[in-house]
Structure formats: structure tokens, C-alpha cells
Amino acid sequence: MGKSKDDYDADLERLQIALVQTQAWTIEQGVRTLIVFEGRDTAGKDGAIKRLTEYMSPRQTRVVALPKPTERESSQWYFQRYVGHLPAAGETVILNRSWYNRGGVEPVMGFCTPEQHAQFLKDAPRFERMLTDDGIVLIKLWLDISRQEQAKRLAQRREDPLKRFKLSSLDAEAEARWDAYSGARNRMLEETDSKAARWTAIATDDKKTARLNIIRHVLTALACPRAEVEAPDAKIVFPAADNLDRLFR
């Protein structure tokens, strides 16, 4: 059972205060922070990002959600359109989906060739090693959700007029191709997990618990000496590539 609203609000406020303290420190220190949010449709990326960034510096924080690539972008080096969005000193950049579209959506939906998919799985760890070698703090999150909870949330999207902009032509495909997405996810997590850029899984069937633990994980990863925060719940947050059996299939 999740927390009461009062308990959740109190925990969230405390963590958001720690986030403000931590970001002030990263700005002073010139830390470049890049947070990658990936996961199945409806896993709660938007809601988690909203709580994460609510009180962060608007000048030093950017949320990037790129649209479908243009014809010109499709002819470029695959990672090229993401490079311009990388953080400068003191900045935090959050990617709401990322280059990992080619690790999941594109191969499942046939938007890339098997050869392009295989090449991406080789190139992504190399690209990320370049980023981390240059000093960028890279935090990669996979938000996991059960099949039953996803179906429930997709139904709510269709019925709620306030969630109109969350509706996508790919929503139905998320359910119909569940098994294919599971296979692509597992391969992606295994082949692109590295010492330089580990994957962390977040169980998100309970949205509020997931949000709190995502913030705890980010704070732990940044390790600001000014902000004290407890470690995330190991039942909710865990190394993804080493625990594929704990992910929903």
C-alpha cells in the first residue's frame, strides 16, 4: 500500500528541498548532469520529471523531448541531434526519451533496420563513455510497469479529456507488442549497460512511491555533501541489467 497523501507530500517537499540544495551545489561546482528517462508507455516519465524539476532553476535546467527526426536528421550520424542538447557547466539536462528510441521503439515498430539496431547497441556504450570520460554525470533510468497497470493507465488516457496530449498513435501498439518490447528492452539493457553508464530500473506501478525513489536515486548519484537523503528503496530501485528477472515480462 502506498503512502497517505500527507505523508507523500511531506516526503516530496523534503526531497525537493534537497534537490534545490544539490542543484545549487552542482551550479557552483560546474557539474554537468544528464538524466535519461526511458521506459514503457504510461510508466510515469512525465509525472516524475514534473516533480523532479518543479523547484529546480529554470535557467540551469532543461527538459528535452525531441520529436520524430526530420528527413535531414535521419541522414545524419544517429547521435548528432542529441549532441547540441548536452549540458554545459552547472546545467542539468533531462531527456524525456533519448537516443534509446533506437533500442526499443524503432526496432519493434520497424522504424530502423536490424543492422541499424545492432550498430546502435554497439555505439551507444562508446558514445556514453565519451560523455562520462569528459566529466558529464550520466544517470540512466528505466521506468518499469506491469502489463495490467499499463492497460489501466492507457484506458484512463482515452477516457480523460485532460490527458488528450498524452494520447499517441503508438498507444495501442504498446499493448499489442508487449512481448516484442520486453525482448528489445532486455537486449538493450544488457548490451548498453556499462561501468561508465549503468542502467537503473524503477518499479512504477505505484506512481508516488516511484517518484520519491527516483528523486532519492538522483540525489544519491549526485552525492552533494550539503544534502542528506536516505538511499532509495532497493525493492523499487535496482540495477537493471543484473536483475532482468525482476522486470515485468
C-alpha positions in Angstrom: 0.0 0.0 0.0 1.3 3.5 -0.9 1.8 6.4 1.4 -1.0 8.6 2.6 -1.3 12.0 0.7 0.0 13.9 3.7 3.0 11.6 4.1 3.7 11.7 0.4 3.5 15.5 0.3 5.8 15.8 3.3 8.4 13.4 1.8 8.2 15.1 -1.6 8.8 18.5 -0.1 11.7 17.3 1.9 13.3 15.7 -1.2 12.6 18.7 -3.4 14.4 20.9 -0.8 17.4 18.5 -1.0 17.2 18.8 -4.8 17.4 22.6 -4.6 20.4 22.4 -2.3 22.0 19.8 -4.6 21.5 21.8 -7.7 22.9 25.0 -6.1 26.0 22.9 -5.3 26.2 21.5 -8.9 25.9 25.0 -10.3 28.7 26.3 -8.0 30.9 23.3 -8.9 30.2 23.4 -12.6 28.8 19.9 -12.7 27.2 18.8 -15.9 24.3 16.5 -15.2 22.4 14.4 -17.8 19.4 12.3 -16.8 17.9 9.9 -19.3 14.3 8.8 -18.7 13.3 5.7 -20.6 10.5 3.1 -20.0 7.3 1.7 -21.4 4.4 4.0 -22.3 2.5 5.2 -19.2 5.3 4.3 -16.9 5.2 7.8 -15.4 8.1 9.6 -17.0 6.2 12.9 -17.4 5.0 12.9 -13.8 8.3 12.0 -12.3 10.1 14.7 -14.4 7.5 17.3 -13.3 8.2 16.6 -9.6 11.9 16.4 -10.1 12.1 19.8 -11.8 9.3 21.7 -10.1 11.6 23.9 -8.0 14.9 23.5 -9.9 16.5 26.5 -11.5 14.6 27.3 -14.8 17.8 28.8 -16.2 20.0 25.9 -15.4 17.5 23.1 -16.1 16.3 21.8 -19.5 13.8 19.1 -20.3 14.3 17.8 -23.8 11.7 15.7 -25.6 12.7 15.6 -29.3 10.0 14.9 -32.0 10.4 12.5 -34.8 13.6 13.2 -36.7 13.3 15.3 -39.9 14.5 13.8 -43.2 17.7 15.7 -42.9 18.3 14.5 -39.3 17.6 10.9 -40.5 20.6 11.2 -42.8 23.0 12.4 -40.1 25.1 10.4 -37.6 22.4 8.9 -35.3 23.6 10.7 -32.1 24.1 14.0 -33.8 20.8 15.7 -33.0 21.3 14.9 -29.3 24.8 16.5 -29.0 23.5 20.1 -29.1 21.3 19.4 -26.1 24.1 18.1 -23.8 24.7 20.1 -20.6 27.2 22.9 -20.1 28.8 23.6 -16.8 26.3 23.8 -14.0 23.4 22.7 -16.1 21.0 19.8 -15.7 19.5 18.3 -18.8 16.7 15.7 -18.6 16.0 13.6 -21.7 12.3 12.5 -21.8 13.2 9.6 -24.1 16.5 9.8 -25.8 18.8 8.0 -28.3 17.4 4.8 -26.8 14.4 5.2 -29.1 16.6 3.0 -31.4 16.9 0.5 -28.6 13.2 -0.1 -28.3 10.5 1.7 -30.3 12.3 1.8 -33.6 13.2 -1.9 -33.9 9.9 -3.0 -32.5 7.9 -0.8 -34.9 10.2 -1.3 -37.9 11.4 2.3 -38.0 15.0 1.1 -38.3 16.7 -1.9 -39.9 18.1 -4.8 -37.9 21.6 -3.6 -39.0 21.0 -0.1 -37.7 19.7 -1.5 -34.4 22.7 -3.8 -33.9 25.1 -0.9 -34.8 23.3 1.3 -32.2 23.8 -1.3 -29.5 27.5 -1.2 -30.2 27.8 2.5 -30.5 25.7 3.7 -27.5 28.2 2.5 -24.8 31.1 4.1 -26.8 29.2 7.4 -27.1 28.3 7.4 -23.4 31.9 6.5 -22.4 33.0 9.6 -24.3 30.4 11.7 -22.3 31.4 10.3 -18.9 35.1 10.5 -19.7 34.7 14.2 -20.4 33.1 14.6 -16.9 29.4 14.5 -17.6 27.4 12.8 -14.8 25.1 10.4 -16.7 22.1 8.9 -14.9 20.1 6.4 -17.0 16.7 5.3 -15.7 14.4 2.6 -17.0 10.8 3.0 -15.6 9.2 -0.4 -15.4 5.5 -1.1 -15.3 3.3 -4.2 -15.3 1.1 -5.2 -18.2 -2.0 -4.8 -16.1 -1.1 -1.3 -14.8 -0.2 -0.1 -18.3 -3.6 -1.3 -19.7 -5.3 0.6 -16.8 -3.5 3.8 -17.5 -4.0 3.6 -21.2 -7.7 3.2 -20.7 -7.7 6.3 -18.4 -5.9 8.3 -21.1 -8.6 7.5 -23.6 -11.4 8.5 -21.2 -9.9 11.6 -19.6 -10.1 14.8 -21.8 -7.4 16.4 -19.8 -5.0 13.7 -20.9 -5.6 14.4 -24.6 -2.0 15.3 -25.3 -0.7 12.1 -23.7 -2.6 10.1 -26.4 -0.4 8.7 -29.1 -1.0 6.6 -32.2 1.5 4.1 -30.7 -0.5 3.6 -27.5 -2.4 0.5 -29.0 0.9 -0.8 -30.2 2.4 -0.7 -26.7 -0.2 -3.3 -25.6 -0.2 -5.4 -28.8 3.5 -5.6 -29.0 4.2 -6.1 -25.2 6.3 -9.2 -25.7 8.4 -7.6 -28.5 9.1 -4.6 -26.3 10.1 -6.9 -23.5 12.6 -8.6 -25.7 14.0 -5.4 -27.1 14.2 -3.9 -23.6 16.2 -6.8 -22.2 18.6 -6.8 -25.1 19.1 -3.0 -24.8 19.7 -3.1 -21.1 22.2 -6.0 -21.3 24.2 -4.6 -24.2 24.3 -0.9 -23.3 24.9 -1.3 -19.5 28.5 -0.4 -18.7 30.6 0.7 -15.8 30.6 4.2 -17.3 26.8 4.4 -17.6 24.8 1.8 -15.6 21.1 1.3 -16.1 18.9 1.7 -13.0 15.4 0.2 -13.0 12.4 1.8 -11.2 9.3 -0.1 -10.4 6.4 2.3 -11.2 3.1 0.6 -10.6 2.8 2.9 -7.5 3.4 6.3 -9.1 4.0 8.2 -5.9 6.4 5.7 -4.4 8.3 5.6 -7.8 8.6 9.4 -7.9 10.0 9.7 -4.4 12.6 6.9 -5.1 13.6 8.4 -8.4 14.5 11.7 -6.6 16.3 9.7 -3.9 18.3 7.9 -6.6 19.2 11.2 -8.4 20.3 12.8 -5.1 22.4 9.7 -4.2 24.1 9.7 -7.6 25.0 13.4 -7.4 26.3 13.0 -3.9 26.0 16.6 -2.8 27.8 17.0 0.6 25.2 19.6 1.7 22.1 17.4 1.2 21.3 14.4 3.5 19.0 11.9 2.0 18.3 8.2 2.6 19.1 5.7 0.0 16.3 4.7 -2.4 14.2 1.6 -1.5 16.0 -1.4 -3.0 12.7 -3.1 -3.7 11.8 -0.2 -6.0 15.2 0.9 -7.4 17.7 -1.7 -8.5 20.5 -2.3 -11.2 18.5 -3.2 -14.3 20.9 -5.3 -16.3 21.7 -7.5 -13.4 18.1 -8.1 -12.5 16.2 -8.7 -15.7 14.2 -11.4 -14.0 12.7 -8.7 -11.7 11.4 -6.7 -14.7 7.8 -7.2 -15.9 7.6 -9.5 -18.9 
